């Protein structure tokens, strides 16, 4: 009989203290009913009897019963007692659970993301120290001018509270940041833009999604480079685009292949990173830039140009962006402050004609109605006061030295077993290995050694085996780079065919 049961065990109160709370009892009742251990219509002991069996105050049981009745688990009948609600049928829940999680997910018609997203960096320690990361080229947060950031954020918070900028829907801080960005882009990238040409976003991927969503119609053809940024082509495919690829070589995108593709079908846009191609780091040659802009005008396709690390250029003068060409009308320019201050400072932006920016901002309201007013005010002040420019100048010296350390370690550790071309700038190297090395296996062995590195195949939209890796060097100090290359060398030795 139900009354003879051990109710503490039945309600799974083993983890609760001897004086279980009404919440513990309520949770135990709901679990027991949901999984069928208390069937529909089953009687429950009276409140005095249940309190005695559970060793709690009667009032605790009364409150639990009342709450369970309100939520529909129990029903109370005058002079008869308290029962499990006979209308409750746990069978459909059990049937769905019985199919297993692996069979349940496809009911959502969910689209899986590229493997790039599956292999996120692990956390924690290993046998001989902390896990180390060859990331995609992130800056070192330890080089940030902390006292300056503290002061500017404190001032921005104070001013925002006084002025009411923190009110919902206030746009003043966003306008200040657009004004500051327009000045910075004009001075450093020859982009003659006004604040009306800038749409602020919470990072590069939001900028990419907004721009692509405004252009793509299901079935459109979008072109990316054979190696490229996985979140970009994942976004394009999710929006219904067909993704075609064109090759890259030592001079960047092979523009002749873009022209050949245009002869076969209409393309909606090409996405590329011409300043330091991601992930290979090569820069698009000047004559190819001219030809690409001419093709865009001739065949009426757009160019989405992502310029993710323009500030870090170590050899000669950097190429101006495609978007800076005064004759062009086809380029949408995407940038970010994350490579300057770190990924926690979520500030991306789209530079485009004012009418397109207005559309992007309206569409963005479906995702986020307004940004972080205090952060926007702080970033505007950092740019206007010249602190951001000074930070870039200081940190660039460290990053150039770290690039040299990594190059030296790779040469001593791998010799002729690798090939790498020193890029003109950026915060990462692209390293290719001889064919005798299984790079996918090397990445797995590296994880065993306490080193995270992405296999080159993760940057291929077509899932090709790529015998290269992208090694971001900026986030590691010189001594850390030495240790990281030693771990990579051990993984390399284990993965040679």
C-alpha positions as a Python dict, from the first residue, in 0.01 Angstrom:
ca = {
    (1, 'X'): (0, 0, 0),
    (2, 'X'): (110, 357, -65),
    (3, 'X'): (92, 445, 302),
    (4, 'X'): (353, 181, 385),
    (5, 'X'): (615, 322, 150),
    (6, 'X'): (937, 483, 265),
    (7, 'X'): (842, 833, 157),
    (8, 'X'): (1188, 985, 206),
    (9, 'X'): (1326, 742, -51),
    (10, 'X'): (1021, 761, -278),
    (11, 'X'): (1042, 1140, -292),
    (12, 'X'): (1420, 1123, -337),
    (13, 'X'): (1496, 1338, -34),
    (14, 'X'): (1822, 1163, 48),
    (15, 'X'): (2022, 1473, -47),
    (16, 'X'): (1809, 1702, 171),
    (17, 'X'): (1881, 1764, 533),
    (18, 'X'): (1676, 1581, 796),
    (19, 'X'): (1454, 1887, 819),
    (20, 'X'): (1354, 1897, 452),
    (21, 'X'): (1199, 2222, 331),
    (22, 'X'): (864, 2244, 155),
    (23, 'X'): (1060, 2308, -169),
    (24, 'X'): (1242, 1975, -126),
    (25, 'X'): (912, 1794, -73),
    (26, 'X'): (747, 1971, -366),
    (27, 'X'): (1038, 1885, -597),
    (28, 'X'): (1033, 1524, -478),
    (29, 'X'): (660, 1495, -544),
    (30, 'X'): (689, 1639, -895),
    (31, 'X'): (976, 1405, -987),
    (32, 'X'): (797, 1098, -850),
    (33, 'X'): (478, 1185, -1040),
    (34, 'X'): (656, 1280, -1362),
    (35, 'X'): (858, 958, -1386),
    (36, 'X'): (562, 737, -1291),
    (37, 'X'): (666, 625, -943),
    (38, 'X'): (347, 790, -814),
    (39, 'X'): (77, 696, -1067),
    (40, 'X'): (-229, 911, -1148),
    (41, 'X'): (-496, 883, -873),
    (42, 'X'): (-252, 746, -612),
    (43, 'X'): (-347, 853, -257),
    (44, 'X'): (-100, 1040, -37),
    (45, 'X'): (-78, 1019, 340),
    (46, 'X'): (-245, 1290, 544),
    (47, 'X'): (-33, 1587, 638),
    (48, 'X'): (26, 1469, 999),
    (49, 'X'): (124, 1119, 887),
    (50, 'X'): (352, 1248, 609),
    (51, 'X'): (517, 1497, 846),
    (52, 'X'): (587, 1217, 1096),
    (53, 'X'): (734, 989, 826),
    (54, 'X'): (957, 1264, 685),
    (55, 'X'): (1052, 1404, 1023),
    (56, 'X'): (937, 1758, 946),
    (57, 'X'): (687, 2006, 1083),
    (58, 'X'): (329, 1945, 968),
    (59, 'X'): (304, 2304, 837),
    (60, 'X'): (592, 2226, 596),
    (61, 'X'): (390, 1940, 444),
    (62, 'X'): (72, 2150, 428),
    (63, 'X'): (255, 2423, 232),
    (64, 'X'): (409, 2160, -3),
    (65, 'X'): (71, 1996, -68),
    (66, 'X'): (-97, 2331, -133),
    (67, 'X'): (176, 2439, -376),
    (68, 'X'): (161, 2102, -555),
    (69, 'X'): (-216, 2140, -590),
    (70, 'X'): (-180, 2491, -735),
    (71, 'X'): (68, 2360, -992),
    (72, 'X'): (-167, 2075, -1084),
    (73, 'X'): (30, 1779, -946),
    (74, 'X'): (-216, 1696, -668),
    (75, 'X'): (-588, 1729, -602),
    (76, 'X'): (-750, 1751, -261),
    (77, 'X'): (-1097, 1604, -206),
    (78, 'X'): (-1293, 1694, 106),
    (79, 'X'): (-1327, 1405, 356),
    (80, 'X'): (-1139, 1173, 115),
    (81, 'X'): (-783, 1308, 121),
    (82, 'X'): (-509, 1413, -119),
    (83, 'X'): (-440, 1230, -447),
    (84, 'X'): (-213, 1252, -749),
    (85, 'X'): (-407, 1434, -1018),
    (86, 'X'): (-577, 1162, -1225),
    (87, 'X'): (-566, 1389, -1531),
    (88, 'X'): (-188, 1387, -1527),
    (89, 'X'): (-53, 1141, -1785),
    (90, 'X'): (327, 1096, -1779),
    (91, 'X'): (319, 840, -2061),
    (92, 'X'): (396, 1081, -2351),
    (93, 'X'): (694, 1211, -2155),
    (94, 'X'): (824, 856, -2100),
    (95, 'X'): (771, 768, -2465),
    (96, 'X'): (971, 1069, -2582),
    (97, 'X'): (1243, 1000, -2327),
    (98, 'X'): (1260, 640, -2438),
    (99, 'X'): (1358, 740, -2789),
    (100, 'X'): (1683, 885, -2657),
    (101, 'X'): (1831, 1232, -2704),
    (102, 'X'): (2003, 1131, -3026),
    (103, 'X'): (1665, 1063, -3192),
    (104, 'X'): (1494, 1366, -3044),
    (105, 'X'): (1714, 1649, -3176),
    (106, 'X'): (1630, 1605, -3548),
    (107, 'X'): (1264, 1680, -3471),
    (108, 'X'): (1373, 2044, -3453),
    (109, 'X'): (1517, 2037, -3807),
    (110, 'X'): (1829, 2191, -3652),
    (111, 'X'): (2118, 2283, -3877),
    (112, 'X'): (2454, 2178, -3736),
    (113, 'X'): (2744, 2422, -3739),
    (114, 'X'): (3089, 2353, -3888),
    (115, 'X'): (3337, 2153, -3681),
    (116, 'X'): (3512, 2483, -3603),
    (117, 'X'): (3250, 2538, -3332),
    (118, 'X'): (3270, 2186, -3186),
    (119, 'X'): (3629, 2196, -3072),
    (120, 'X'): (3630, 2488, -2833),
    (121, 'X'): (3939, 2533, -2616),
    (122, 'X'): (3936, 2316, -2302),
    (123, 'X'): (3995, 2472, -1963),
    (124, 'X'): (4196, 2378, -1658),
    (125, 'X'): (4542, 2249, -1580),
    (126, 'X'): (4751, 1965, -1715),
    (127, 'X'): (5034, 1763, -1572),
    (128, 'X'): (5311, 2022, -1627),
    (129, 'X'): (5117, 2347, -1611),
    (130, 'X'): (4818, 2527, -1760),
    (131, 'X'): (4660, 2457, -2094),
    (132, 'X'): (4812, 2678, -2363),
    (133, 'X'): (4636, 2817, -2670),
    (134, 'X'): (4745, 2900, -3021),
    (135, 'X'): (4434, 3107, -3089),
    (136, 'X'): (4339, 3280, -3414),
    (137, 'X'): (4528, 3596, -3325),
    (138, 'X'): (4383, 3750, -3011),
    (139, 'X'): (4557, 4035, -2829),
    (140, 'X'): (4709, 3994, -2485),
    (141, 'X'): (4476, 4140, -2223),
    (142, 'X'): (4774, 4168, -1986),
    (143, 'X'): (4908, 4452, -2200),
    (144, 'X'): (4593, 4662, -2161),
    (145, 'X'): (4645, 4994, -1978),
    (146, 'X'): (4433, 4893, -1682),
    (147, 'X'): (4455, 5221, -1490),
    (148, 'X'): (4349, 5416, -1800),
    (149, 'X'): (4060, 5178, -1870),
    (150, 'X'): (3945, 5197, -1507),
    (151, 'X'): (3950, 5577, -1515),
    (152, 'X'): (3767, 5605, -1847),
    (153, 'X'): (3501, 5352, -1751),
    (154, 'X'): (3446, 5518, -1414),
    (155, 'X'): (3410, 5858, -1582),
    (156, 'X'): (3178, 5715, -1849),
    (157, 'X'): (2958, 5552, -1586),
    (158, 'X'): (2939, 5872, -1382),
    (159, 'X'): (2861, 6090, -1684),
    (160, 'X'): (2605, 5842, -1819),
    (161, 'X'): (2419, 5829, -1489),
    (162, 'X'): (2417, 6207, -1455),
    (163, 'X'): (2303, 6270, -1811),
    (164, 'X'): (2049, 5988, -1824),
    (165, 'X'): (2224, 5808, -2110),
    (166, 'X'): (2154, 5477, -1937),
    (167, 'X'): (1782, 5522, -2001),
    (168, 'X'): (1626, 5262, -2226),
    (169, 'X'): (1641, 5375, -2585),
    (170, 'X'): (1891, 5660, -2533),
    (171, 'X'): (2105, 5697, -2848),
    (172, 'X'): (2348, 5973, -2747),
    (173, 'X'): (2639, 5743, -2652),
    (174, 'X'): (2602, 5546, -2977),
    (175, 'X'): (2619, 5870, -3176),
    (176, 'X'): (2932, 5978, -2986),
    (177, 'X'): (3098, 5647, -3068),
    (178, 'X'): (3002, 5673, -3436),
    (179, 'X'): (3156, 6022, -3449),
    (180, 'X'): (3477, 5895, -3287),
    (181, 'X'): (3495, 5592, -3519),
    (182, 'X'): (3439, 5806, -3828),
    (183, 'X'): (3736, 6021, -3728),
    (184, 'X'): (3953, 5716, -3653),
    (185, 'X'): (3866, 5541, -3980),
    (186, 'X'): (3938, 5854, -4179),
    (187, 'X'): (4277, 5906, -4013),
    (188, 'X'): (4399, 5545, -4013),
    (189, 'X'): (4225, 5382, -4311),
    (190, 'X'): (4148, 5665, -4553),
    (191, 'X'): (3776, 5597, -4523),
    (192, 'X'): (3590, 5920, -4595),
    (193, 'X'): (3277, 5841, -4395),
    (194, 'X'): (3034, 6025, -4171),
    (195, 'X'): (2859, 5888, -3860),
    (196, 'X'): (2557, 5813, -4083),
    (197, 'X'): (2768, 5555, -4266),
    (198, 'X'): (2840, 5351, -3951),
    (199, 'X'): (2620, 5082, -3794),
    (200, 'X'): (2739, 4973, -3450),
    (201, 'X'): (2714, 4605, -3359),
    (202, 'X'): (2808, 4379, -3073),
    (203, 'X'): (3102, 4218, -3250),
    (204, 'X'): (3209, 4105, -3596),
    (205, 'X'): (2975, 3809, -3627),
    (206, 'X'): (2669, 4023, -3563),
    (207, 'X'): (2799, 4267, -3823),
    (208, 'X'): (2845, 3984, -4072),
    (209, 'X'): (2499, 3846, -4005),
    (210, 'X'): (2329, 4183, -4042),
    (211, 'X'): (2509, 4265, -4366),
    (212, 'X'): (2455, 3920, -4517),
    (213, 'X'): (2089, 3903, -4414),
    (214, 'X'): (2023, 4235, -4584),
    (215, 'X'): (2166, 4103, -4912),
    (216, 'X'): (2094, 3730, -4936),
    (217, 'X'): (1781, 3579, -5080),
    (218, 'X'): (1745, 3198, -5063),
    (219, 'X'): (1931, 3041, -5352),
    (220, 'X'): (2173, 3330, -5405),
    (221, 'X'): (2537, 3244, -5477),
    (222, 'X'): (2792, 3378, -5231),
    (223, 'X'): (3166, 3345, -5290),
    (224, 'X'): (3429, 3286, -5023),
    (225, 'X'): (3798, 3201, -5043),
    (226, 'X'): (3899, 2836, -5028),
    (227, 'X'): (4024, 2893, -4675),
    (228, 'X'): (3819, 3143, -4478),
    (229, 'X'): (3649, 3233, -4151),
    (230, 'X'): (3406, 2950, -4060),
    (231, 'X'): (3143, 3163, -3884),
    (232, 'X'): (3108, 3368, -4204),
    (233, 'X'): (3019, 3087, -4440),
    (234, 'X'): (2808, 2923, -4168),
    (235, 'X'): (2603, 3244, -4153),
    (236, 'X'): (2569, 3259, -4532),
    (237, 'X'): (2453, 2898, -4556),
    (238, 'X'): (2209, 2944, -4268),
    (239, 'X'): (2053, 3236, -4459),
    (240, 'X'): (1993, 3009, -4759),
    (241, 'X'): (2289, 3097, -4980),
    (242, 'X'): (2483, 2862, -5202),
    (243, 'X'): (2852, 2901, -5113),
    (244, 'X'): (3112, 2875, -5391),
    (245, 'X'): (3487, 2895, -5334),
    (246, 'X'): (3777, 3053, -5519),
    (247, 'X'): (4143, 2979, -5459),
    (248, 'X'): (4405, 3186, -5280),
    (249, 'X'): (4775, 3196, -5353),
    (250, 'X'): (5077, 3396, -5237),
    (251, 'X'): (4912, 3717, -5362),
    (252, 'X'): (4571, 3659, -5209),
    (253, 'X'): (4238, 3581, -5375),
    (254, 'X'): (4268, 3452, -5732),
    (255, 'X'): (4044, 3717, -5884),
    (256, 'X'): (4050, 3553, -6229),
    (257, 'X'): (3842, 3270, -6081),
    (258, 'X'): (3586, 3526, -5960),
    (259, 'X'): (3559, 3655, -6316),
    (260, 'X'): (3520, 3301, -6452),
    (261, 'X'): (3244, 3235, -6198),
    (262, 'X'): (3062, 3555, -6297),
    (263, 'X'): (3046, 3430, -6655),
    (264, 'X'): (2865, 3115, -6540),
    (265, 'X'): (2617, 3257, -6291),
    (266, 'X'): (2516, 3568, -6103),
    (267, 'X'): (2677, 3609, -5761),
    (268, 'X'): (2529, 3810, -5478),
    (269, 'X'): (2853, 3903, -5303),
    (270, 'X'): (3205, 3789, -5229),
    (271, 'X'): (3332, 3781, -4872),
    (272, 'X'): (3703, 3828, -4818),
    (273, 'X'): (3971, 3954, -4580),
    (274, 'X'): (4213, 4127, -4818),
    (275, 'X'): (4437, 4307, -4566),
    (276, 'X'): (4566, 3990, -4394),
    (277, 'X'): (4374, 3699, -4544),
    (278, 'X'): (4216, 3475, -4282),
    (279, 'X'): (4364, 3228, -4207),
    (280, 'X'): (4663, 3232, -4447),
    (281, 'X'): (4771, 3593, -4359),
    (282, 'X'): (4862, 3690, -4721),
    (283, 'X'): (4772, 4038, -4847),
    (284, 'X'): (4573, 4092, -5166),
    (285, 'X'): (4799, 4243, -5432),
    (286, 'X'): (4718, 4594, -5561),
    (287, 'X'): (4640, 4495, -5921),
    (288, 'X'): (4400, 4224, -5802),
    (289, 'X'): (4224, 4478, -5583),
    (290, 'X'): (4165, 4702, -5883),
    (291, 'X'): (4037, 4412, -6091),
    (292, 'X'): (3802, 4292, -5817),
    (293, 'X'): (3648, 4638, -5778),
    (294, 'X'): (3604, 4659, -6156),
    (295, 'X'): (3436, 4317, -6164),
    (296, 'X'): (3197, 4418, -5884),
    (297, 'X'): (3092, 4725, -6081),
    (298, 'X'): (3062, 4531, -6409),
    (299, 'X'): (2864, 4236, -6273),
    (300, 'X'): (2673, 4424, -6001),
    (301, 'X'): (2781, 4212, -5704),
    (302, 'X'): (2876, 4337, -5359),
    (303, 'X'): (3199, 4288, -5168),
    (304, 'X'): (3189, 4229, -4793),
    (305, 'X'): (3536, 4327, -4676),
    (306, 'X'): (3629, 4226, -4323),
    (307, 'X'): (3933, 4411, -4192),
    (308, 'X'): (3986, 4241, -3860),
    (309, 'X'): (4340, 4353, -3765),
    (310, 'X'): (4424, 4660, -3971),
    (311, 'X'): (4615, 4830, -3689),
    (312, 'X'): (4889, 4568, -3668),
    (313, 'X'): (5119, 4606, -3966),
    (314, 'X'): (5492, 4548, -3923),
    (315, 'X'): (5640, 4589, -4274),
    (316, 'X'): (5598, 4904, -4482),
    (317, 'X'): (5269, 5088, -4508),
    (318, 'X'): (4946, 4889, -4492),
    (319, 'X'): (4718, 4861, -4793),
    (320, 'X'): (4418, 5093, -4770),
    (321, 'X'): (4087, 4903, -4755),
    (322, 'X'): (3895, 4831, -5072),
    (323, 'X'): (3621, 5048, -4925),
    (324, 'X'): (3854, 5352, -4930),
    (325, 'X'): (3854, 5368, -5313),
    (326, 'X'): (3658, 5683, -5393),
    (327, 'X'): (3521, 5533, -5716),
    (328, 'X'): (3371, 5219, -5564),
    (329, 'X'): (3002, 5180, -5477),
    (330, 'X'): (2995, 4807, -5401),
    (331, 'X'): (3195, 4751, -5081),
    (332, 'X'): (3050, 4689, -4735),
    (333, 'X'): (3328, 4726, -4478),
    (334, 'X'): (3329, 4540, -4146),
    (335, 'X'): (3565, 4609, -3858),
    (336, 'X'): (3598, 4563, -3485),
    (337, 'X'): (3780, 4699, -3180),
    (338, 'X'): (3823, 4347, -3039),
    (339, 'X'): (4176, 4307, -3178),
    (340, 'X'): (4273, 4625, -2994),
    (341, 'X'): (4114, 4570, -2655),
    (342, 'X'): (4013, 4203, -2645),
    (343, 'X'): (3696, 4008, -2713),
    (344, 'X'): (3522, 4125, -2394),
    (345, 'X'): (3491, 4472, -2547),
    (346, 'X'): (3206, 4392, -2786),
    (347, 'X'): (3223, 4663, -3048),
    (348, 'X'): (3194, 4580, -3415),
    (349, 'X'): (3082, 4809, -3691),
    (350, 'X'): (2960, 4810, -4050),
    (351, 'X'): (3057, 5093, -4286),
    (352, 'X'): (2819, 5127, -4581),
    (353, 'X'): (2602, 5381, -4767),
    (354, 'X'): (2365, 5564, -4533),
    (355, 'X'): (2050, 5402, -4674),
    (356, 'X'): (2190, 5053, -4613),
    (357, 'X'): (2306, 5150, -4264),
    (358, 'X'): (1952, 5266, -4184),
    (359, 'X'): (1820, 4926, -4295),
    (360, 'X'): (2081, 4741, -4089),
    (361, 'X'): (1994, 4940, -3778),
    (362, 'X'): (1624, 4865, -3819),
    (363, 'X'): (1699, 4496, -3863),
    (364, 'X'): (1929, 4499, -3564),
    (365, 'X'): (1637, 4602, -3344),
    (366, 'X'): (1508, 4247, -3384),
    (367, 'X'): (1819, 4126, -3199),
    (368, 'X'): (1909, 4410, -2964),
    (369, 'X'): (1732, 4742, -2924),
    (370, 'X'): (2038, 4933, -2804),
    (371, 'X'): (2398, 4876, -2700),
    (372, 'X'): (2584, 4924, -2375),
    (373, 'X'): (2568, 5301, -2330),
    (374, 'X'): (2847, 5314, -2072),
    (375, 'X'): (3082, 5100, -2282),
    (376, 'X'): (3006, 5306, -2592),
    (377, 'X'): (3081, 5628, -2404),
    (378, 'X'): (3408, 5483, -2272),
    (379, 'X'): (3522, 5366, -2617),
    (380, 'X'): (3435, 5703, -2772),
    (381, 'X'): (3645, 5878, -2509),
    (382, 'X'): (3937, 5637, -2553),
    (383, 'X'): (3941, 5713, -2925),
    (384, 'X'): (3890, 6089, -2887),
    (385, 'X'): (4159, 6124, -2618),
    (386, 'X'): (4415, 5931, -2826),
    (387, 'X'): (4450, 5656, -2564),
    (388, 'X'): (4350, 5382, -2809),
    (389, 'X'): (4611, 5499, -3060),
    (390, 'X'): (4881, 5506, -2791),
    (391, 'X'): (4786, 5157, -2672),
    (392, 'X'): (4817, 5022, -3027),
    (393, 'X'): (5160, 5181, -3063),
    (394, 'X'): (5284, 5034, -2733),
    (395, 'X'): (5139, 4685, -2783),
    (396, 'X'): (5258, 4662, -3146),
    (397, 'X'): (5618, 4662, -3025),
    (398, 'X'): (5546, 4361, -2803),
    (399, 'X'): (5358, 4177, -3077),
    (400, 'X'): (5632, 4228, -3333),
    (401, 'X'): (5887, 4089, -3087),
    (402, 'X'): (5662, 3790, -3017),
    (403, 'X'): (5628, 3721, -3388),
    (404, 'X'): (6008, 3703, -3412),
    (405, 'X'): (6025, 3469, -3111),
    (406, 'X'): (5770, 3235, -3266),
    (407, 'X'): (5948, 3235, -3602),
    (408, 'X'): (6278, 3153, -3434),
    (409, 'X'): (6125, 2872, -3225),
    (410, 'X'): (5958, 2721, -3530),
    (411, 'X'): (6279, 2729, -3733),
    (412, 'X'): (6481, 2564, -3456),
    (413, 'X'): (6212, 2312, -3372),
    (414, 'X'): (6095, 2205, -3718),
    (415, 'X'): (6358, 2316, -3970),
    (416, 'X'): (6267, 2204, -4323),
    (417, 'X'): (5962, 2018, -4193),
    (418, 'X'): (5753, 2334, -4219),
    (419, 'X'): (5709, 2636, -4442),
    (420, 'X'): (5584, 2977, -4338),
    (421, 'X'): (5580, 3315, -4508),
    (422, 'X'): (5634, 3611, -4280),
    (423, 'X'): (5321, 3825, -4319),
    (424, 'X'): (5331, 4201, -4347),
    (425, 'X'): (5131, 4229, -4027),
    (426, 'X'): (4863, 4071, -3815),
    (427, 'X'): (4878, 3866, -3498),
    (428, 'X'): (4914, 3513, -3638),
    (429, 'X'): (5130, 3297, -3865),
    (430, 'X'): (5011, 3040, -4117),
    (431, 'X'): (5237, 2735, -4102),
    (432, 'X'): (5224, 2448, -4353),
    (433, 'X'): (5372, 2107, -4284),
    (434, 'X'): (5524, 1846, -4512),
    (435, 'X'): (5286, 1584, -4651),
    (436, 'X'): (5422, 1321, -4413),
    (437, 'X'): (5246, 1494, -4124),
    (438, 'X'): (4879, 1428, -4045),
    (439, 'X'): (4779, 1775, -3925),
    (440, 'X'): (4440, 1663, -3789),
    (441, 'X'): (4619, 1399, -3580),
    (442, 'X'): (4875, 1656, -3471),
    (443, 'X'): (4599, 1880, -3336),
    (444, 'X'): (4463, 1587, -3134),
    (445, 'X'): (4808, 1498, -3000),
    (446, 'X'): (4867, 1863, -2915),
    (447, 'X'): (4559, 1861, -2691),
    (448, 'X'): (4708, 1562, -2508),
    (449, 'X'): (5024, 1770, -2460),
    (450, 'X'): (4827, 2058, -2313),
    (451, 'X'): (4818, 2275, -2626),
    (452, 'X'): (4511, 2390, -2818),
    (453, 'X'): (4563, 2440, -3192),
    (454, 'X'): (4308, 2434, -3472),
    (455, 'X'): (4358, 2194, -3760),
    (456, 'X'): (4371, 2367, -4098),
    (457, 'X'): (4077, 2165, -4229),
    (458, 'X'): (3846, 2362, -3997),
    (459, 'X'): (3900, 2667, -4215),
    (460, 'X'): (3784, 2491, -4532),
    (461, 'X'): (3419, 2539, -4637),
    (462, 'X'): (3447, 2215, -4833),
    (463, 'X'): (3600, 2015, -4546),
    (464, 'X'): (3924, 1947, -4732),
    (465, 'X'): (4231, 1809, -4555),
    (466, 'X'): (4465, 2106, -4515),
    (467, 'X'): (4823, 2054, -4401),
    (468, 'X'): (4847, 2389, -4225),
    (469, 'X'): (4768, 2555, -3893),
    (470, 'X'): (4712, 2914, -3788),
    (471, 'X'): (4926, 3008, -3487),
    (472, 'X'): (4823, 3324, -3306),
    (473, 'X'): (5122, 3459, -3115),
    (474, 'X'): (5003, 3785, -2960),
    (475, 'X'): (4828, 3645, -2652),
    (476, 'X'): (5137, 3458, -2527),
    (477, 'X'): (5451, 3609, -2372),
    (478, 'X'): (5787, 3507, -2524),
    (479, 'X'): (5858, 3238, -2263),
    (480, 'X'): (5507, 3097, -2314),
    (481, 'X'): (5565, 3079, -2688),
    (482, 'X'): (5881, 2875, -2630),
    (483, 'X'): (5688, 2623, -2418),
    (484, 'X'): (5396, 2613, -2663),
    (485, 'X'): (5622, 2533, -2959),
    (486, 'X'): (5789, 2256, -2754),
    (487, 'X'): (5447, 2099, -2699),
    (488, 'X'): (5362, 2137, -3066),
    (489, 'X'): (5692, 1970, -3156),
    (490, 'X'): (5610, 1668, -2941),
    (491, 'X'): (5266, 1642, -3107),
    (492, 'X'): (5430, 1675, -3449),
    (493, 'X'): (5662, 1383, -3373),
    (494, 'X'): (5364, 1161, -3288),
    (495, 'X'): (5167, 1249, -3603),
    (496, 'X'): (5423, 1183, -3877),
    (497, 'X'): (5294, 916, -4112),
}
